[in-house]
Amino acid sequence: MSSQRILVYGPNDQELDNVLSELRTHGFIAVGVNDGIDVLDQLNRTSWDILVIEGKVEEAPRNILKHHLQRSRVKVLEHFGTANDLVAHIGHAIHN
C-alpha cells in the first residue's frame, strides 16, 4: 500500500469521483477539488506529494498552478487519460 498523498484537480465531478476511487483502490491517499481557489487552499495548508491536473482543466489555471509549484517538492502530473491509466502514470512520476 502506498502512502503517497495525491491532490486531484478536475472540473468534472463524475470523472473526479472515478479518478479518486481508482487511486484509493490502489492505496493512495487522494483528495479531489474542482475549483482553482480550493486547489491553492489545499496546496497551502496540506502537504501533498503529487498534484494531478486533469486534462479538462483550462490552460490558464493549469499554468498558474505549475508556476506556483515550480520551487515546491510537489510533483505536478498533467493527466489526459482514463482513471485506469492514471495509476501507471503516478507510479512513473513517483519513480522519476
Buried (B, 14 or more C-beta within 10 A) or exposed (E): EBEBBBBBBBBBEEBBEBBBEBBEEBEBBBBBBBEBEBBBEBBEEEEBBBBBBBEEBEEEBBEEBEEBBEEEEBBBBBBEEEBEEBBEBBEEBBEE
